[in-house]
Amino acid sequence: MEYIQTDGGRKAAGYKTTRDYQGDCVVRSISIALDQPYTATFLEMMELGMEMGGYPSIKPVYEEYLKRKGWVKQKCPRDFKNKLIKLRDWLFNDTAVVSNSGHLTCVKDGAVHDLWDCRYRPVNTYYVKGSA
């Protein structure tokens, strides 16, 4: 799987540079996956977080946000030995928000789109648009 370095539009939106602030993987990955501006995603997730009483980066908030956008949680893909697949070995050519070891990233068109190369981590749960 290819790796494409991107901040998801964070710097262009006027936020601190990604080198100064790296705690935005949830907003970054979701904005990339949803093809929407970073600021729009950030504001919508902040609003939902306030409604739910939590930060946008906590699992209940980002899962609810994705659910409201029509995304569905999927089980971890496994190899023939029932082991988790590393992101670099996952054959996936659609768009997904991927949870991998305490981090969220976006896979789009067979490539990881993220600030740093996390392909060595396993694919845990992932979210895709509208499939159960």
C-alpha positions in Angstrom: 0.0 0.0 0.0 1.3 3.4 -1.0 1.8 6.3 1.6 0.8 9.9 0.8 1.8 12.5 3.3 -0.9 15.1 4.0 -2.2 17.2 6.8 -5.8 17.0 5.5 -5.9 20.7 4.9 -5.1 21.7 8.5 -2.4 24.2 7.6 -4.3 25.7 4.7 -7.3 26.3 7.0 -5.0 28.5 9.2 -4.5 26.1 12.1 -1.0 25.5 13.6 1.3 23.5 11.4 1.1 19.8 11.9 4.7 19.7 13.1 3.7 21.8 16.1 0.5 19.9 16.8 0.0 16.2 16.0 -3.1 15.3 18.1 -5.6 15.8 15.3 -5.6 12.4 13.6 -9.3 11.9 14.1 -10.3 15.2 12.4 -7.6 14.9 9.8 -8.5 11.3 8.7 -12.2 11.9 8.7 -12.0 15.1 6.7 -9.8 13.3 4.1 -12.2 10.4 3.9 -15.3 12.5 3.7 -13.7 14.9 1.1 -14.7 17.9 3.2 -12.8 20.9 4.5 -10.8 20.4 7.6 -12.5 23.3 9.3 -16.0 22.0 8.5 -15.1 18.6 10.0 -13.5 20.2 13.0 -16.5 22.4 13.8 -19.1 19.7 13.2 -17.2 17.3 15.5 -16.7 20.0 18.2 -20.5 20.6 18.1 -21.2 16.9 18.4 -18.6 16.6 21.2 -20.4 19.4 23.1 -23.7 17.6 22.6 -22.3 14.3 23.8 -20.1 15.8 26.5 -16.7 14.7 25.1 -13.9 15.7 22.9 -14.1 15.0 19.1 -11.1 12.6 19.5 -12.8 10.1 21.8 -14.3 7.0 20.2 -18.0 7.5 21.1 -17.9 11.0 19.5 -16.1 10.1 16.3 -18.1 6.8 15.9 -21.4 8.8 16.3 -20.1 11.4 13.8 -19.3 8.8 11.2 -22.6 7.0 11.8 -24.5 10.3 11.2 -22.5 10.7 8.0 -23.6 7.2 6.8 -20.4 5.3 7.7 -20.5 1.8 9.1 -18.0 0.1 11.4 -16.3 -3.0 10.1 -14.5 -5.9 11.8 -10.7 -6.2 11.7 -9.5 -7.9 8.5 -7.4 -11.0 9.2 -5.0 -13.2 7.3 -5.4 -17.0 6.8 -3.8 -17.6 10.2 -6.5 -15.3 11.8 -3.9 -12.7 12.6 -4.5 -9.0 12.1 -3.2 -7.6 8.8 -0.6 -4.8 8.8 -1.8 -1.7 7.0 1.0 -2.0 4.4 -0.3 -5.5 3.5 -4.0 -4.7 3.3 -5.5 -4.9 -0.2 -8.1 -2.2 0.0 -8.9 0.1 -2.9 -11.9 2.1 -1.6 -12.1 4.7 1.1 -11.9 3.9 4.8 -11.2 5.5 8.2 -8.9 3.0 9.9 -8.3 2.6 13.6 -4.8 1.2 14.2 -3.3 1.1 17.6 -4.6 4.3 19.1 -4.5 6.2 15.9 -6.9 7.0 13.1 -5.8 7.2 9.5 -7.5 7.4 6.1 -7.1 4.8 3.3 -8.2 6.1 -0.1 -7.7 4.4 -3.5 -5.1 2.0 -2.1 -3.0 4.5 -0.3 -2.6 5.7 3.3 -3.2 9.5 3.5 -1.7 10.7 6.7 0.8 13.0 8.3 3.2 10.2 9.1 3.7 6.7 7.7 1.7 4.3 10.0 1.6 1.4 7.5 3.6 -0.8 10.0 0.6 -0.9 12.3 -2.2 -3.4 12.1 -5.7 -2.7 10.7 -8.1 -2.8 13.7 -11.6 -1.7 13.1 -12.4 0.4 10.1 -15.3 2.5 8.8 -16.7 2.6 5.3 -19.5 4.5 3.7 -22.8 2.8 3.8 -22.1 -1.0 4.0 -23.0 -3.2 6.9 
